[in-house]
Amino acid sequence: MRSLLLALLLSTSTFVTAQLQVDNATIRLLPPGVLNTAGYFTLVNHGQHDRILVGARCSLVQKAELHDHQMVDGMMKMTQQQRVIVPAGEQVAFQPGGLHLMLFGLKSPLQDGQRVPLTLLFADGEELQVDAVVGNAVKVEDHSHHHH
């Protein structure tokens, strides 16, 4: 029964701790030779306290950083974020054109459909393990109209 539940959780690409949930974790598949890519997901805070995401780790890259796209002097610019607050009872989407996880220095080429282990790091010391799926099309689900 436990393995069936685990298989179900993995197949829906939803990862849950007592208070945090990660949905639709994906990594953008880029052409061979491109060493940097981006990760996307929706982080849901079911708890009663704000959670602060401060970073990430991935064994397949040299460095992972939190980034955001912001308008600076009339130009879109990508800026590193030291932390991302996920308010209690709310969610934050990491998606193209907004917040995202930058993955620098791929150690080997990614394959379509490959599962990539990510570790999300929080200010309170909690680490959340997630398997992101590599793919061409990045879909970030809109959770405003349904609940898990």
Phi and psi in degrees as a GROMACS rama.xvg file:
@    title "Ramachandran Plot"
@    xaxis  label "Phi"
@    yaxis  label "Psi"
@TYPE xy
-62.8205  -42.2496  ARG-2
-67.6225  -32.5178  SER-3
-65.9416  -42.8252  LEU-4
-63.5162  -43.679  LEU-5
-61.524  -44.2758  LEU-6
-61.6121  -39.6445  ALA-7
-64.3499  -44.6366  LEU-8
-62.1868  -43.8672  LEU-9
-65.8175  -37.3833  LEU-10
-70.2414  -23.8192  SER-11
-95.3962  1.47059  THR-12
51.3719  39.8119  SER-13
-114.744  130.21  THR-14
-123.126  130.712  PHE-15
-130.298  135.793  VAL-16
-109.93  -167.354  THR-17
-59.0071  -35.3842  ALA-18
-127.273  -13.9066  GLN-19
-113.832  144.009  LEU-20
-135.993  136.115  GLN-21
-117.732  122.747  VAL-22
-113.171  147.844  ASP-23
52.8733  46.7514  ASN-24
-71.3352  118.151  ALA-25
-134.955  155.65  THR-26
-125.469  132.095  ILE-27
-69.902  127.246  ARG-28
-82.6952  123.173  LEU-29
-116.755  166.802  LEU-30
-60.083  154.104  PRO-31
-54.8353  142.947  PRO-32
93.8635  -17.4657  GLY-33
-82.5145  121.306  VAL-34
-93.6118  -9.47384  LEU-35
-120.855  144.104  ASN-36
-146.705  -173.054  THR-37
-132.047  150.135  ALA-38
-114.989  145.051  GLY-39
-133.211  149.088  TYR-40
-172.54  169.019  PHE-41
-114.328  126.962  THR-42
-105.576  119.343  LEU-43
-111.341  129.283  VAL-44
-105.49  104.363  ASN-45
-86.3662  -3.5591  HIS-46
-80.6171  -179.464  GLY-47
-101.189  4.29382  GLN-48
-128.774  145.492  HIS-49
-59.2927  146.788  ASP-50
-116.994  144.36  ARG-51
-120.144  111.525  ILE-52
-81.4262  125.166  LEU-53
-115.918  -6.35904  VAL-54
170.694  -171.512  GLY-55
-155.729  158.588  ALA-56
-129.109  148.535  ARG-57
-151.139  123.124  CYS-58
-68.9407  -14.9277  SER-59
-88.3116  -2.5242  LEU-60
-132.096  162.658  VAL-61
-75.5909  -32.4715  GLN-62
-154.54  141.714  LYS-63
-125.033  134.649  ALA-64
-137.527  150.39  GLU-65
-82.6321  132.092  LEU-66
-135.495  161.468  HIS-67
-141.807  150.768  ASP-68
-94.173  128.475  HIS-69
-137.118  149.191  GLN-70
-81.6732  119.739  MET-71
-128.523  118.06  VAL-72
51.722  43.0942  ASP-73
77.9247  5.57816  GLY-74
-125.311  141.945  MET-75
-75.1837  128.009  MET-76
-133.88  141.159  LYS-77
-91.4729  127.337  MET-78
-126.89  139.884  THR-79
-71.0917  140.566  GLN-80
-110.454  132.105  GLN-81
-79.2317  -23.1744  GLN-82
-161.243  153.276  ARG-83
-130.199  120.172  VAL-84
-86.1993  129.605  ILE-85
-110.047  101.538  VAL-86
-60.2073  149.186  PRO-87
-54.5915  132.3  ALA-88
74.2944  9.38453  GLY-89
-125.72  -178.233  GLU-90
-136.401  156.471  GLN-91
-129.543  127.735  VAL-92
-96.2894  129.834  ALA-93
-100.355  112.849  PHE-94
-149.864  163.707  GLN-95
-54.8955  136.661  PRO-96
83.6403  1.16119  GLY-97
-142.077  -143.319  GLY-98
-60.2882  141.513  LEU-99
-161.324  166.434  HIS-100
-101.853  116.249  LEU-101
-87.3658  132.741  MET-102
-116.4  112.067  LEU-103
-104.797  137.686  PHE-104
72.0038  61.2886  GLY-105
-56.7415  132.514  LEU-106
-82.7059  -21.0648  LYS-107
-154.974  156.009  SER-108
-61.6057  145.13  PRO-109
-89.1922  151.522  LEU-110
-115.877  143.95  GLN-111
-57.0213  129.401  ASP-112
87.3224  -7.47411  GLY-113
-63.7524  143.003  GLN-114
-96.4166  128.929  ARG-115
-117.807  121.866  VAL-116
-74.7825  129.053  PRO-117
-120.769  147.946  LEU-118
-120.647  116.466  THR-119
-88.8206  133.975  LEU-120
-111.538  131.073  LEU-121
-114.496  155.075  PHE-122
-58.8226  -29.3231  ALA-123
-83.0915  4.19719  ASP-124
95.3689  -10.2547  GLY-125
-67.4938  143.192  GLU-126
-123.322  131.26  GLU-127
-114.135  118.871  LEU-128
-85.0859  132.101  GLN-129
-138.062  141.988  VAL-130
-102.92  117.157  ASP-131
-96.0892  146.018  ALA-132
-101.648  130.22  VAL-133
-78.5278  134.855  VAL-134
-163.535  161.142  GLY-135
-73.1959  -51.6752  ASN-136
-91.1235  125.233  ALA-137
-99.0981  120.27  VAL-138
-114.751  120.859  LYS-139
-108.165  116.925  VAL-140
-73.1927  143.457  GLU-141
-88.7753  113.453  ASP-142
-95.1909  6.28478  HIS-143
-72.4624  -14.5814  SER-144
-114.605  1.01989  HIS-145
-151.662  162.654  HIS-146
-131.614  154.998  HIS-147
